[in-house]
Amino acid sequence: MTRPAAVVTGAAAGIGRAVAELFAERGYGVVAVDLAEPPLADLARNPGIVPLAGDVAEEAVNEAAVRLALDRFGSLDTVVLNAGVGGTPPLEAPGAVERFDRMVAVNLRGPVLGIRAAAPVLRSRGGGAIVLTASVSGLAGDPGVWAYNATKAALVNLVRGTSIDYAAHGVRINAVAPGLTDTPRTAVHHDDPGLVAELTRRIPMGRWARPREQAEAIWFLASPAASYITGVTLPVDGGLTASTGLLPPPHRPGALQRRVR
């Protein structure tokens, strides 16, 4: 039986997991791609989700994900290229360039291969949506994360360029730029309450995002409600990038708290 289908990369945890669960909840068949096999297997307990373990930096994995969606669900409508890695070392540190190479492979090469694998299929089926996960760190610079800044900034222009190439074929390509979001990757900050308070202070809405909130923004960009939107990177950041950062934003008393879900 044919049903709408999506491929979601980096699906084992965080935003990717929230996206896979949301699309499955709303009737999609989902091919969930990740390197982390145990959590991927746990996610696949959902009957609407089919797991695929693999490295998105490999062309064969991206092609296999597209084929699996067609084979299992008879369709491909949306591709969410969410997989990414962080952990930027100082530029002059040993191994910095090697780490940068890996970040380029996952954060940039992976989405390039994902678009390359999916766009011809979407075009042949009359159109569809591709959504990338960029970052507010791709819209401006941050201290100590030069490699992450560079790869996420590249995604923003990748979206612009490829969206123009495929717009006439009915394939829309957009991105979200998440701000601070409660995920396993950001859990490292839990041990530094002072840092958490300082980061939260910079967010006009006074809290971090929940993964589900990022997933809902991705759902919107993939949905018919966004049928005339392509080439856009949408900040989902609680107002963070609306501010110059020179002055602290006003907050309601007691509003500076993270909401963990």
C-alpha positions in Angstrom: 0.0 0.0 0.0 1.4 3.4 -1.0 1.7 6.0 1.7 3.5 9.3 1.9 7.2 8.7 2.8 10.1 10.6 4.2 13.8 10.0 4.7 15.3 11.5 7.8 19.0 11.4 8.5 20.6 11.8 11.9 17.4 10.2 13.2 18.5 8.4 16.3 18.4 11.2 18.7 17.6 14.9 19.2 15.9 16.9 16.4 16.2 14.0 14.0 14.4 11.6 16.3 11.7 14.2 16.9 11.2 14.7 13.1 11.0 10.9 12.5 8.4 10.4 15.2 6.4 13.5 14.1 6.2 12.4 10.5 5.3 8.8 11.5 2.7 10.1 13.9 1.1 12.0 11.0 0.9 9.1 8.7 4.2 9.0 6.9 6.4 6.0 6.4 9.8 7.0 7.5 13.3 5.7 6.6 15.4 6.7 9.6 19.1 6.9 8.9 21.9 7.1 11.5 25.3 5.6 12.5 24.0 4.9 16.1 22.5 1.5 15.7 21.1 0.7 19.2 19.0 4.0 19.5 18.0 3.6 15.8 16.7 0.1 16.6 14.8 1.5 19.5 13.2 4.2 17.3 12.2 1.5 14.8 9.9 -0.1 17.3 7.5 2.4 15.8 5.8 0.4 13.0 5.9 3.4 10.7 9.7 3.8 10.9 12.2 1.6 9.0 15.9 1.9 10.2 18.9 2.2 8.0 22.3 2.2 9.7 25.0 4.0 7.7 27.3 7.0 7.3 25.6 9.9 5.3 29.0 10.9 4.0 28.8 7.8 1.8 26.9 8.1 -1.5 25.7 4.5 -1.3 23.9 5.2 2.0 22.0 8.1 0.6 21.0 6.1 -2.5 20.0 3.2 -0.3 17.7 5.4 1.8 15.9 6.6 -1.2 15.5 3.1 -2.6 14.3 1.8 0.8 11.5 4.5 0.9 10.3 3.5 -2.6 10.5 -0.2 -1.9 8.8 -0.1 1.5 6.3 2.7 1.1 5.9 3.1 -2.7 6.6 6.8 -2.4 9.1 9.5 -1.6 7.7 13.0 -0.7 10.1 14.6 1.8 13.8 14.3 2.7 15.1 15.8 5.9 18.9 16.0 5.9 19.5 16.5 9.6 22.7 14.5 10.3 25.5 16.6 11.7 28.5 16.6 14.0 30.2 19.2 16.2 33.2 19.3 18.4 35.4 22.0 16.9 39.0 21.9 18.2 41.2 25.0 18.3 42.4 25.8 14.8 46.1 25.3 15.7 45.5 22.1 17.7 46.8 18.7 16.6 44.2 17.0 14.5 42.2 20.1 13.9 42.2 19.8 10.1 41.3 16.1 10.3 38.3 16.9 12.5 37.4 19.7 10.1 37.5 17.2 7.3 35.1 14.9 9.1 32.7 17.8 9.8 32.8 18.7 6.1 32.1 15.1 5.2 29.0 14.8 7.5 27.7 18.4 7.7 28.2 19.4 4.1 29.0 16.4 1.9 26.2 14.4 3.5 23.5 16.9 2.5 25.0 17.3 -1.0 24.8 13.5 -1.5 21.3 13.5 0.0 20.0 16.1 -2.4 21.8 14.3 -5.3 20.1 11.0 -4.4 16.6 12.4 -3.7 16.1 15.3 -6.1 15.9 13.2 -9.3 13.3 10.9 -7.7 11.2 13.8 -6.4 11.4 15.5 -9.8 10.2 12.4 -11.5 7.3 12.2 -9.1 6.2 15.7 -9.8 7.9 17.4 -6.9 8.5 17.2 -3.2 10.4 18.9 -0.3 13.9 18.7 1.0 14.7 20.3 4.3 18.2 20.7 5.7 19.2 21.3 9.3 21.6 24.3 9.4 22.1 26.3 12.6 22.2 29.8 13.9 25.9 29.2 14.0 25.8 29.2 10.2 24.2 32.7 10.2 26.9 34.4 12.4 30.2 33.4 14.1 30.8 32.0 17.6 34.0 31.7 19.5 35.7 28.4 19.5 33.5 26.7 16.8 35.1 27.9 13.6 34.6 24.5 11.8 31.0 24.2 12.8 30.4 27.8 11.8 31.9 27.1 8.4 30.1 23.9 7.6 26.7 25.2 8.7 27.2 28.5 6.8 27.9 26.5 3.7 24.5 24.7 4.1 22.7 28.1 3.9 24.2 28.8 0.5 23.8 25.2 -0.6 20.1 25.6 0.0 20.0 28.9 -2.0 21.9 27.4 -5.0 20.2 24.1 -5.2 16.7 25.5 -4.7 17.2 27.6 -7.8 18.3 24.6 -9.8 15.3 22.5 -8.9 12.5 25.1 -8.4 11.1 24.7 -11.9 10.8 20.9 -11.3 8.6 21.3 -8.2 11.3 20.3 -5.7 11.5 22.8 -2.9 14.7 23.0 -0.8 14.8 24.9 2.4 16.5 24.8 5.8 15.9 25.4 9.5 18.5 27.1 11.6 17.9 25.9 15.1 19.0 27.9 18.1 19.8 26.4 21.4 17.8 23.1 21.7 17.7 20.5 24.4 19.2 17.4 22.8 21.8 14.8 23.8 24.4 16.9 22.0 23.8 19.9 24.2 23.5 17.9 27.4 27.2 18.5 27.9 26.3 22.0 29.2 24.3 20.5 32.1 27.4 20.4 34.2 27.9 24.2 34.0 24.9 26.0 35.4 26.6 29.3 34.9 27.1 28.7 31.2 23.5 27.5 30.8 22.2 30.7 32.5 24.4 32.9 30.4 23.3 31.2 27.1 19.7 31.3 28.1 20.0 35.0 29.0 20.7 35.8 25.4 17.5 34.3 24.1 14.6 36.8 24.1 12.0 34.0 24.8 14.0 33.0 27.9 14.3 29.3 27.2 15.8 26.7 25.0 13.8 24.9 22.3 12.4 21.5 22.6 13.3 19.1 19.7 9.6 18.8 18.9 9.5 22.6 18.2 12.3 22.2 15.6 10.5 19.2 14.1 7.3 21.2 13.7 9.2 23.9 11.8 10.6 21.2 9.5 7.1 19.8 9.1 5.9 23.2 8.0 8.6 23.7 5.4 7.9 20.2 4.0 4.1 20.7 4.0 1.7 22.2 1.4 1.4 25.2 3.7 4.9 26.2 2.5 4.2 25.5 -1.2 5.6 28.9 -2.3 8.7 28.8 -0.1 12.0 27.6 -1.4 15.6 28.7 -0.9 14.9 29.9 2.6 16.8 29.3 5.9 14.3 29.7 8.7 15.8 30.6 12.2 14.0 28.7 14.9 15.8 30.3 17.8 13.4 32.0 20.2 14.5 35.4 18.8 18.2 34.9 19.3 19.3 36.1 15.9 16.9 39.1 16.1 19.2 40.7 18.6 22.7 42.2 18.2 23.7 40.7 21.5 25.0 44.0 22.8 22.3 44.3 25.5 20.5 41.6 27.4 16.9 41.2 26.2 14.1 41.8 28.7 12.6 38.7 30.4 9.6 38.0 32.5 10.6 37.3 36.2 11.5 33.7 36.5 11.5 33.1 32.7 15.2 32.2 32.4 14.8 28.4 32.7 15.4 25.6 30.3 12.5 23.4 29.4 13.7 19.8 29.1 11.6 17.3 27.3 
